[in-house]
Amino acid sequence: MEKVNLLDKFTRVNDYWSPKIVGELNDSYVKIVKLKGEFIWHRHEQEDELFLVVQGTLRMRLRDRDVLVCEGEFLIVPRGVDHLPIAEEEVHVLLFEPKSTLNTGNVRNERTVAELERI
């Protein structure tokens, strides 16, 4: 059992939209990711996702509205909901997701990260 320093872990992340594993909880990963720019529309058929903003402001575009998630806030995107994460400036996010969660959900493209790195 080791404590995790999020600020230290984020200094080790050098690329955007590439989640890194920083812990495990039951059948879920605790991940961190740096975001900048616009991701892709996608959904997760089997998994809910929790986005906790550690630094910056995340805009989560949904089909019917946008949700701004500021530092210290989180948003749970339920399974099956189309969403498009947008980070106008660099955003640091902590994710809680089942181990089966693929970052691009139902879409496979150049942004899909199939093999996650532990840091």
C-alpha positions in Angstrom: 0.0 0.0 0.0 1.6 3.2 -1.2 0.2 6.8 -1.3 0.1 8.5 -4.7 1.2 12.1 -5.3 -1.0 13.3 -8.2 1.2 16.4 -8.9 4.3 14.2 -9.3 2.4 11.7 -11.5 1.2 14.5 -13.8 4.8 15.7 -14.3 5.5 12.3 -15.9 2.7 12.6 -18.5 4.1 14.2 -21.7 1.4 13.6 -24.2 -2.3 14.5 -24.5 -5.2 12.1 -24.6 -3.1 9.1 -23.5 -4.3 7.8 -20.1 -1.8 6.4 -17.7 -2.7 3.9 -14.8 -1.8 5.2 -11.4 -3.8 2.7 -9.3 -6.4 -0.1 -9.2 -9.6 -0.3 -7.2 -11.6 -3.5 -7.3 -12.2 -4.1 -11.0 -11.4 -0.5 -12.0 -8.3 1.5 -12.9 -7.5 4.9 -11.5 -6.0 6.8 -14.5 -4.6 10.2 -15.1 -4.6 12.0 -18.4 -3.7 15.4 -19.8 -6.1 16.9 -22.3 -5.8 19.7 -24.8 -7.9 20.4 -27.8 -10.9 18.3 -28.9 -11.1 14.6 -28.7 -13.7 12.5 -30.7 -17.4 11.7 -30.3 -17.7 8.3 -28.7 -19.6 6.3 -26.1 -19.0 3.3 -23.9 -21.7 0.7 -24.2 -20.8 -1.2 -21.0 -19.0 1.3 -18.8 -19.7 4.5 -16.9 -16.8 7.0 -16.7 -15.9 9.4 -13.9 -13.9 12.5 -14.9 -12.4 14.4 -11.9 -10.8 17.7 -13.0 -7.6 18.3 -11.0 -6.4 21.3 -13.0 -8.1 23.4 -15.6 -11.6 23.3 -17.0 -13.1 20.5 -19.1 -16.0 21.0 -21.5 -18.0 17.8 -21.9 -20.1 18.1 -25.0 -23.2 15.9 -25.0 -25.7 15.6 -27.8 -28.1 18.0 -26.1 -25.9 20.3 -24.1 -22.4 21.2 -22.9 -21.3 20.7 -19.3 -18.3 22.7 -17.9 -16.4 20.8 -15.3 -14.0 23.0 -13.3 -11.1 22.2 -10.9 -12.3 20.1 -8.0 -15.5 19.0 -9.8 -16.3 15.7 -11.4 -18.8 14.4 -14.0 -20.0 10.9 -14.4 -20.8 10.0 -18.0 -23.3 7.0 -17.9 -22.7 4.1 -20.3 -24.3 4.5 -23.7 -24.1 8.3 -23.6 -22.3 10.0 -26.6 -19.8 12.5 -25.4 -17.0 14.7 -26.8 -14.4 16.0 -24.3 -12.9 19.4 -25.1 -10.0 21.2 -23.4 -9.5 24.7 -24.6 -6.4 24.9 -22.4 -4.4 22.0 -20.8 -6.6 20.1 -18.3 -5.4 17.4 -15.9 -8.0 14.8 -15.2 -8.3 11.8 -12.9 -10.4 9.0 -14.3 -12.2 6.1 -12.5 -13.1 3.4 -15.1 -13.6 -0.3 -15.3 -10.6 -2.1 -16.6 -12.4 -2.9 -19.8 -12.8 0.7 -20.7 -11.2 1.8 -24.0 -10.4 5.5 -24.2 -12.2 5.8 -27.5 -15.2 3.6 -26.6 -17.1 2.4 -29.7 -14.6 4.1 -32.1 -11.2 2.6 -33.1 -8.7 5.1 -34.7 -5.3 6.7 -34.2 -6.3 8.0 -30.8 -7.2 4.6 -29.4 -4.8 3.5 -26.6 -5.1 -0.2 -26.4 -2.1 -0.8 -24.1 -2.1 1.4 -21.0 1.2 2.4 -19.3 1.6 2.4 -15.5 3.4 5.3 -14.1 
